[in-house]
Amino acid sequence: MNMRIWRIIGRFVLLMAIQLVVLNHVYLGGYVMPMLYVLFVLMLPTDMGRIPMLLTAFGTGFLVDVMNNMLGFHALACTLLAMMRILFADRILTRGEPVTIEVPSIYTVTPQYFISYLMLMLGMFYLVFFTVELFGFRSFGGVILATVASTVVTTLMAVLYQYIFLRKETV
């Protein structure tokens, strides 16, 4: 296998281990649920086909659901996240310029564009996740508060992850 596939597999294993061993036990103030594993979907190669990306996102979310004994909330939110990424990632990351990015990261994209990408995508992910988890908009304020708080914390963790585990030349 080529080195690119090994990096993707390594990123998957590392992010899932962090999520399942550490972050699944972190609930800050009842509103913050850091889900760093979502970064795996956001960092999939841009030249990956639509169907493989959607299936990979679904499989990732499904694995987290199985490990957490959940009812498909992660699978749904990850699949919708992959769809939003397919539709909007190029516009956010490159601002419409004809630039190709192999793997979206803080090193391959201007940092402010990458952080905008993270915050928008994570915000959509959390909005879907918390809405489905609470079965609707009954506690709309709680959904918005949890979405904003979790998005900010996960964005900070994702940037920190990239600075710690990624090297500029191996992205």
C-alpha positions as CSV (number, residue, x, y, z in Angstrom):
1,M,0.0,0.0,0.0
2,N,1.2,3.5,-0.6
3,M,2.1,5.8,2.3
4,R,-1.0,8.0,1.9
5,I,-3.3,5.1,2.8
6,W,-1.2,4.2,5.8
7,R,-1.4,7.8,7.0
8,I,-5.2,7.7,6.6
9,I,-5.4,4.4,8.5
10,G,-3.1,5.8,11.2
11,R,-5.1,9.0,11.6
12,F,-8.3,6.9,11.9
13,V,-6.8,4.6,14.6
14,L,-5.4,7.5,16.6
15,L,-8.5,9.6,16.5
16,M,-10.8,6.7,17.3
17,A,-8.5,5.7,20.2
18,I,-8.5,9.2,21.6
19,Q,-12.3,9.4,21.2
20,L,-13.2,6.0,22.6
21,V,-10.7,5.9,25.5
22,V,-10.6,9.5,26.6
23,L,-13.2,11.9,25.1
24,N,-16.2,9.6,25.5
25,H,-15.9,10.1,29.3
26,V,-15.6,13.9,29.1
27,Y,-18.8,16.0,29.6
28,L,-18.0,19.6,30.6
29,G,-20.9,21.4,32.2
30,G,-23.4,19.0,30.7
31,Y,-23.2,20.9,27.4
32,V,-19.7,20.1,25.9
33,M,-19.2,16.8,24.2
34,P,-15.9,16.8,22.4
35,M,-15.9,14.5,19.4
36,L,-12.5,14.7,17.9
37,Y,-13.1,11.6,15.7
38,V,-15.1,13.8,13.3
39,L,-11.7,15.3,12.3
40,F,-11.0,12.1,10.4
41,V,-14.0,12.7,8.1
42,L,-13.0,16.4,7.7
43,M,-9.4,15.4,6.7
44,L,-10.2,12.7,4.2
45,P,-8.5,13.4,0.8
46,T,-10.3,15.8,-1.4
47,D,-9.9,13.6,-4.5
48,M,-11.8,10.8,-2.8
49,G,-15.0,9.9,-4.6
50,R,-18.4,10.9,-3.3
51,I,-19.7,7.4,-2.6
52,P,-16.5,6.2,-0.9
53,M,-16.4,9.4,1.3
54,L,-20.1,8.9,2.3
55,L,-19.5,5.2,3.1
56,T,-16.4,6.0,5.1
57,A,-18.2,8.7,7.1
58,F,-21.1,6.4,7.7
59,G,-18.8,3.6,8.8
60,T,-16.9,5.9,11.1
61,G,-20.1,7.1,12.8
62,F,-21.5,3.6,12.9
63,L,-18.4,2.3,14.7
64,V,-18.7,5.1,17.3
65,D,-22.4,4.3,17.7
66,V,-21.6,0.6,18.2
67,M,-18.9,1.4,20.8
68,N,-21.2,3.8,22.7
69,N,-24.4,1.7,22.4
70,M,-26.2,4.5,20.6
71,L,-29.0,4.4,18.0
72,G,-27.3,5.7,14.9
73,F,-26.9,9.4,15.9
74,H,-23.2,9.5,15.1
75,A,-23.7,7.6,11.8
76,L,-26.4,10.1,10.7
77,A,-24.5,13.2,11.7
78,C,-21.2,11.9,10.1
79,T,-23.0,11.0,6.9
80,L,-24.6,14.5,6.7
81,L,-21.2,16.0,7.6
82,A,-19.6,14.2,4.6
83,M,-22.4,15.4,2.4
84,M,-21.9,19.0,3.5
85,R,-18.1,18.6,3.0
86,I,-18.7,17.4,-0.5
87,L,-20.9,20.4,-1.2
88,F,-19.1,23.2,0.5
89,A,-15.5,22.3,1.4
90,D,-13.9,23.7,-1.7
91,R,-15.7,27.0,-1.4
92,I,-14.7,27.4,2.2
93,L,-11.1,26.2,2.0
94,T,-10.0,27.9,-1.2
95,R,-12.5,30.7,-1.3
96,G,-13.5,29.7,-4.9
97,E,-9.9,29.9,-6.3
98,P,-8.8,27.0,-8.5
99,V,-6.5,25.4,-6.0
100,T,-6.3,21.7,-5.3
101,I,-5.7,20.5,-1.7
102,E,-4.9,16.9,-1.2
103,V,-5.7,16.7,2.5
104,P,-7.4,19.6,4.3
105,S,-5.2,20.6,7.3
106,I,-3.8,23.6,9.1
107,Y,-0.6,23.2,7.0
108,T,-2.2,22.9,3.6
109,V,-4.7,25.7,3.9
110,T,-4.5,29.2,5.3
111,P,-5.1,28.7,9.0
112,Q,-8.0,31.1,9.2
113,Y,-9.7,29.4,6.3
114,F,-9.1,26.0,7.9
115,I,-10.5,27.2,11.2
116,S,-13.5,28.6,9.4
117,Y,-14.0,25.2,7.7
118,L,-13.7,23.4,11.0
119,M,-16.1,25.7,12.8
120,L,-18.8,25.6,10.1
121,M,-18.6,21.9,9.5
122,L,-18.5,21.0,13.3
123,G,-21.3,23.4,13.9
124,M,-23.5,21.6,11.4
125,F,-22.4,18.2,12.7
126,Y,-23.3,19.2,16.3
127,L,-26.6,20.8,15.4
128,V,-27.7,17.6,13.7
129,F,-26.4,15.4,16.4
130,F,-27.9,17.3,19.4
131,T,-31.2,17.9,17.6
132,V,-31.6,14.1,16.9
133,E,-30.3,13.2,20.3
134,L,-32.9,15.4,22.0
135,F,-35.6,14.3,19.6
136,G,-36.4,17.7,18.1
137,F,-36.3,21.3,19.1
138,R,-38.1,20.9,22.5
139,S,-35.2,22.5,24.2
140,F,-34.0,24.7,21.4
141,G,-31.8,26.8,23.8
142,G,-30.1,23.7,25.1
143,V,-29.4,22.5,21.6
144,I,-27.9,25.8,20.5
145,L,-25.8,26.1,23.7
146,A,-24.5,22.6,23.4
147,T,-23.8,23.1,19.7
148,V,-21.8,26.3,20.1
149,A,-19.9,25.1,23.2
150,S,-19.0,21.7,21.7
151,T,-18.0,23.3,18.4
152,V,-15.6,25.8,20.0
153,V,-14.0,23.1,22.3
154,T,-13.7,20.6,19.5
155,T,-12.3,23.2,17.1
156,L,-9.6,24.0,19.7
157,M,-8.8,20.4,20.2
158,A,-8.6,19.7,16.4
159,V,-6.2,22.6,15.9
160,L,-4.1,21.3,18.9
161,Y,-4.2,17.8,17.5
162,Q,-2.9,19.0,14.1
163,Y,0.0,20.9,15.7
164,I,0.9,18.0,17.9
165,F,0.4,15.0,15.5
166,L,0.9,16.4,12.0
167,R,4.1,17.5,10.5
168,K,4.1,20.0,7.7
169,E,5.8,17.8,5.2
170,T,3.8,14.6,5.8
171,V,0.2,15.9,5.5
